[in-house]
Amino acid sequence: MKKSLWIKLSLLAVAAIACGVAAAAGFSAIRDLPEIRSLEQYAPSTVSRIYSADRVVLAELYVEKRDPVKLEQIPDNLVDALITTEDRQFYEHSGLDLKGILRAVITDIKTWSFAEGASTITQQLAKTLFLTPEKSLERKFKEAVLALQMERRYTKDEILEMYLNQVYFGSGAYGVQTAAQAYYAKPVSELDLAECALIAGLPKSPSSYSPLINPELAIQRRNIVLRQMLETGKIDRQTYEKAAESSYKAPEKTPGKKTKAPYFIDYVKQKIEDAIGWNMLYKGGVTIYTTLSWQLQQAAEHAVKQGLSGLGARMKRKGLSGNPPQGALIAMDVQTGGILAMVGGRNYGESSYNRATTARRQPGSAFKPIIYACAIENGFSQDSTLLDAPVSFPGGSDGRQWRPENYSGGYEGEITLRKALTDSKNIPSVRLLAKIGPKAAIDFARGMGINSPLSSDLTMTLGTSGVTLLELTSAYSVFPNRGMLIKPRAVEKVLGPDGRVIMQERPEKRIAMSRTGAAIMTDMLKGVINEGTGQRAEDLGYEIAGKTGTTDECRDALFVGFSPDIAAGVWVGRDDNSSLGPYETGARAALPVWKTFMKQALKDRSLKYFDFPGELEQVRIDPYTGKKVSGEKGVIARLRKNR
């Protein structure tokens, strides 16, 4: 007997013994096999997408980025390339390639390792779905048994479709659809032969052959696949040569692939996760439609960036160093409560802390309209008068009297509520709160959607209690909305992977104040724009109203205002609560940001007017005495005297 024949027979004997050992090990582990029936309910982890109201993709959420497609959507060239390179007998075998297994065992014995896997497509799918990647006889046995079970339960096309949607293709791409988008920025159905061959060659070593990492190696691997397709008659010589000569160019990275409106997306993710759970959000392939307008979001981001740039330059000229100025902006639809735009800071990459929804900062005089609205609801009117003169109250530091002061200094004596609010006078506002009582004001503020803790003393009217910008903007939206508070919302609906609605947010409404009271407050806040601290916005050319806010030493600057359709709030400050610098008030630091945003937000909207109920009348009054006059004195809205 020839020596070579003896060696072959010896190897076969050893292989048989190895197979027996493997079988014995396999039978001992068979009780641990997963239930193949679980595939009936199997749903691969897929991409969830968040859309704006104008149907712009804002973000994609996933653990494994995967977009499943039907087999009929996958080009024949890709199917042929994959079968040719991975499992040429796929449509003939019953899940196992016995010749390949024997060949692999002999090789493994020669090298005393698991150098060859001899796995069919079905085995690879079984390993991906059910098993760990460890190399052992026990795992190989389980893989084989599972493959046989899968072949009995599913058709070849079903197995192939699962494989093509499940397998990892490198660079974060799971499944052929995501791979086509990652490497060619096109759907898998549009891939040409060369592109199909490149993707089909990736499962052998996804990280090594990824064209985004090793383009030259990826081309070499692609051409091997093409040559195998030529050898098996899947393509002809001319087709092979043309495809093999093609080069690879990575798709350009577009800005659209990164998360848009990141502060808003964080806010939405928290809401959705609380409702449907983390797994469904990140693995379930849900579609989330939000209330955000991408057009207005871009306008908001531009306005904040421009405003902070100008403020930063002024601070530099004043010699202020340290933390840079931060800004936040919230815009809401008055009628629906839908959040239209959200900016939570100057740069999300530097800080993801959302200053629009989370930070509780002192609003300063921007809180005064809450107090004045409470007074209007309790029988006061715009022409009621208050004394602007020195006053003291118990409760100061060290047992002394507290003596509030006006920001601008000086006193004007008897003035109307309208003038006190228009000019943002502190002393009359404190006197007003003393009349209605802090408890009544707190209860009213709660009804307006202010949920943050509020100080139960007279300083509350000066905005000494921290609130979020979202709370304050939502409260202001009550005025143009006929006294109706609508809870802010960010999500319209969430669709499951089958297209059915699994979550829907409808507007939550409640009456916060009377319609006439809301109209009177709107009229008073129009006065701030036309006659007072908000005059920088007077030239917008639309029906608008609002209020400035500034805290001690200009640590916080705010402007919150509204049109008949949109309520928007802007905050500017520093994270360490240090000063923005002298004279950086709400009118100077925040109002220009608000104005820039609202100019864009309103430019394509038809002119609308604020609500004016029939129970109200317009009269001219003296801003100091509150008495009705003729001539050029201010026009105010008040309840009809003879009703």
Secondary structure, DSSP 8 states (H G I E B T S, - for coil): --HHHHHHHHHHHHHHHHHHHHHHHHHHHGGG---GGGGGG----B-EEEE-TT--EEEEE-SSEE----GGGS-HHHHHHHHHHH-TTTTTSSS--HHHHHHHHHHHHHHTS-------HHHHHHHHHH------HHHHHHHHHHHHHHHHHS-HHHHHHHHHHHSB-STTEESHHHHHHHHHSS-GGG--HHHHHHHHTSTTSHHHH-TTT-HHHHHHHHHHHHHHHHHTTSS-HHHHHHHHH---------GGGS-SSHHHHHHHHHHHHHHH-HHHHHHB--EEEES--HHHHHHHHHHHHHHHHHHHHHHHHTT--SS--EEEEEEEETTT-BEEEEE-SS-TTT----TTTT--B--GGGGHHHHHHHHHHTT--TT-EEEES---BS--GGG--B----TT----EEEEHHHHHHTT-HHHHHHHHHHH-HHHHHHHHHHTT--S---SSGGGGGT-S-B-HHHHHHHHTTTTTTTEEE--B-EEEEE-TTS-EEEE----EEE-S-HHHHHHHHHHHHHHHHHSTTGGGGGG-S--EEEEEE-GGG-EEEEEEE-SSEEEEEEEE-TT-----TT--IIIIIHHHHHHHHHHHHTTS--------TTEEEEEE-TTT--B--SSSEEEEEE-TT-
